[in-house]
Structures are given as C-alpha cells and as structure tokens.
Amino acid sequence: NPVDHNEEEFESAVNQFLDHLGEAVRRRVNSIPNPHSLPPGSTCRGAESRLAVMFSGGIDSMLVAALATKHFPAGEPIDLLNVAFGKWPFKVPDRETGRRGLEELKKLDPNRQWNFVEINVTKEELELHQDELFSGVFPRITVMDMTIGPALWFGARGKGLIRTDMNSDIEDEAAYIEYQSTSKVLLMGNGADEQMGGYGRHRTAHKHRGMEGLQLEINKDVSRIWIRNLGRDDRLISS
C-alpha cells in the first residue's frame, strides 16, 4: 500500500532483515565441530556433512539454505532433510517443492554437494512413535502442533534415502540407498511467517488497520513465539 510506505523504505527494511539473518547464519555455520562417525556395522551411507537444513523447498527453508551456502566453507556438502508422510513413492507437496528447490540451489551453487535426504514416514511408523511425539509436543497438543511436530522429530533424526543417480526414475526404489546424516547443526526456517506476515490474519489486519495494525499483529506473534513454536521445536529436535 503506497500510503503506508514507499519503495525505498521497503527495500531498506528487506536489506536490513537479510543482513541480520545472514550474519546469524554466518556465525552459526562457521563454528561447527567435525561430524561424528557412524556406529560400527552401520549399513547406511555416512555423510561428511557438518551441516543440515530442514528443507521443504518453501521460501523460508530456501532462504536459509541459500544463506548457508553463501557462508559455509566451499567444497563441503550440505544435507537437505525433506520429510514426507504416506506411502511409496511419497508424492506429496513438500517432496515436490523440495525437489524443485534442490534444482534452484544447484543453480545458485553448482559446485556444492547437495545431499537431498528423503525421509519417508509411513502411517505405521507414525503410529509406532506416537508416545515420543506426544511427549515432545506436550503441553501444546493442538492439531497444528501434531501436524508440524512429526515432521520435525523424524527430520531431525536425519535418516532416510538418497538417490544415487539423479537421472534415474524417482519412483524406482532400486535407485536409492539408505543414508544417515551426521551433521552437528540443523538449520530451520521456523518463525518466518510470524516475522514476515505470512498468515491470513496478517493480511486481514493490514486490510482493516493498515501498516500499524499489521505491525501490532506481528508483534503479538513474535512475543508469543517462544511458547507456541520454539519450546516445542527444541523438545522435538533434541529428543
């Protein structure tokens, strides 16, 4: 809305945001210890990667991955952990956007080894781990929490499949091998919607109350993000 802001102010705010976020990513990815070794007798392929990104291919995880490759040492691989629920071949939206996002990252940094780790969760496996999931999500067991929570818990384990031949048929199970990420640090894009007005209620606030109303709504989201998002996410990822 031109009444609320002009183009220069908007561009300045965006640049400041990217500078702050980029510096936060730079500090984190430049202080990672070496990856641990896989247990003796493991049948999974082990990564050399020290860094992983929870990766759906959405704008938040794409931005974090793009900043990571900008600041992470050249020549080191990055694991992209992509979680899908259902049954083979797991043709779900996050898997499709993840694959498209992978292609964009390859264009951005073609010399980087991007390990696209497909973490496939069946209904049976989801039910098997209900106790752990409830424990991590508690005390906020809402529909939203139980939708987001399993993706974080299964994703943080870093165990999935990678396709050895990127020219092979994506539905050919023989084209995949088991893979276990050994990354020490996991980057996430959580909080992006709260900070950048990504929810419908933000649009409504701006429509009825302008930029001041939008700012108030965003401030409210950010002030409660610790209890609605961060505590839950920390518990699930570290459990």
N, C-alpha and C positions, 0 to 999 in steps of 0.2 A: 504494500500500500504506500504510494508516494507521499501521502500526508504524514505517515508515521516516520519515515526515514528516507534518506536519499541513497543513491547507488554507492557513493564514496564511503559513507558511514557503514553500509552493509559490507562492502569489500574489506574495509579495515577490520571490522569485527570478525569476519571469516579468517583473515590472515592471522589475527591475534590468537584465535582459537587453535588454528593449525600449528602455530609456533609453540604454544603451551603444550599441546598434545604431543607434538613431535619431540619436544625436549623431554617430556616424561617417558616416552618410548625409548629415546636415545639412552637415557640414564639406565633404564631397566635392562636393555639388551646388551649393554656394554659391561655388565657386571655379573655375567652368568658363569658358574663353575662348569667344569667339563662334565659331559654326560656319564652316567653310571653304566656299568656293563650289564648285559642281560644275565639272568641266572644260568648256571651250568646246565646243559641239557635242553635249553630252550629251543623250540622248533621254529620260533618266529625270526624273521629277519630283523636285525638290530640296526637302529639308526645311529648316525654320527651326530645327529642334530642336538643342539643345546636349547633350541627354541621351538615352541609350537604356538599355533594360533587356533582358537576355537573358530571354525570357519564355516559359515553358512552361505557365503557368497553375497550376503546383503551388504548394504552400504557401510554399516558400522564395522563389520569384520574385514571388508575390503580396505577401508581406510586404515585400520590398524595394521593389516598385512603390508600395505603399501609403505607406511611409515617404518615398519620393521625392516623391510628390505633396504630402505634408504640408509638406515643407521647400523644394521647388523653387519659384521665383517663379511666382505665379499668372499665367495668361494665356499661358504658354509651353508649346508642345507637348512631349510625351514619346513617343519611339519605343519600341514593344514589338516586339522581334525574335523571331519564332516560326519555328523550323526544323522542316521535315517531310521525310521521305525516302519515295520511292516513285514514284507516277505520279498524274497528274491524276484526280480532284480532291483527292488527298492527304488522304484521310480516315483519319488516324492519331490515336492517343490524345492526343499533345501538341498537335495542332492543335485538337481538340475541347475539351480543357481550357483551351487558350489563349483560344478564343472565349468560353467561359463566364467565364473570368477577366476578360476585357475588359468584359463586361457588369457584373460586380461593381465594377470600377474606375470605370465610368461612373456608377454609383450613388453611389460614395464621393466622386467629384469630377466632377460633371456639367459643370462649366464648363471642364474641361481638354480640350484636343485630344489624344486618344489615337490615335497612328498605329500600327495593328496591321499590322506588316510581315510578310507571309507569304513566307518564304524556302523555296522548294521545290527539293529536290535529287533529281534522277533517278539511277538506277543508273549510267547512262553518265557523268554529271557527276562522281559519286563516284569512279568508276574513273579518270577523267581526271586527278584531283588526288591520286592515291594517293601520289606521291612527296612532295608538300608535307605531306600528313597524316602520313606515316611520319616525316618529318624533325621535325615539331613534337612528336609523341608520344615519339619516341626519348629516352632509352633504355628506357622502360617500355612495351613493346609487348605489352600484355595484351589479352584480349578486352574487358574493361571500358574500357581506355584507347581502343581503337579503336571503341568504341561512343559514348563521350562526346566524343572528340576531333573527329570530323567536325562535330558539331552546333556546337561552339564555333568552329571555323575558318570554317564557312560563315556562322554567325550574326554573327560579328564583322565580316564584310565589309559587312553592312548592306544588301545589295542583294536586293530581292525585289519583291513585288507588294502593292498596297493596293487595297481595294475602294472605288470612288468613291461608290457608292450602297449604304448599309448595308441597304436594303430589297430589294436585288436578290437573285437566286438565287446562292447561294455557289458553285454549280457552273458558272455562266455565265462563261466566260473573258473575254467582252467587257466584263464589269463591272469588270475590273481594269486598272490601269495600272502601268507599271514605276516603281519607287521606289528611291532611293538615300539612305540615312541619311547625314547629315553631322555626326552627333553626335561630340563630342570625348571624352565619357566614357561608358563602358559599365558598368552595374552588374550584378552577378550574385549569385545566392543560394548559391554554392558553399560547402561546409563546413557547411551546415545539419544534414545527417544526422549528421555526425561530432560536432557540438556538442550536438545535442538528442536524441541516442539514437534515430535513425531507422532503424537497421538491425536485422535479425533477431538478430544476435549480441548486441545491446544488450538485447533482450527476454530472451534466454536467460541473460545474465549477471545480470539483475535477478531472474529466476525462481529461479536456483540460489544466488545470493550476495547478494541484496538490494541496497540502495542503494550499499553500499560496493563491491560487485562491479561495478555499473553505472558508478560513478564511475571505477573503475580502467580499465574498458574504454573509456570516453570519453576519459580522459586519454591512453591509448595511441593512440587515433585522432588526437587533436589534436597529439600530439607528432610524429607522422609525416606530418601533412597536407602539409607543405612538399614532401616528396619524392613523395607519392602523388597529390597534386592540384595544388598551387599552381604548381610549376615547369612542369608540363605545360600548365596553363591559360594561364599567361603566354606561353609559347612559341607556342601555337596562336593566341591572340588578337592577338599583336603581329606574327605572320608575314604 
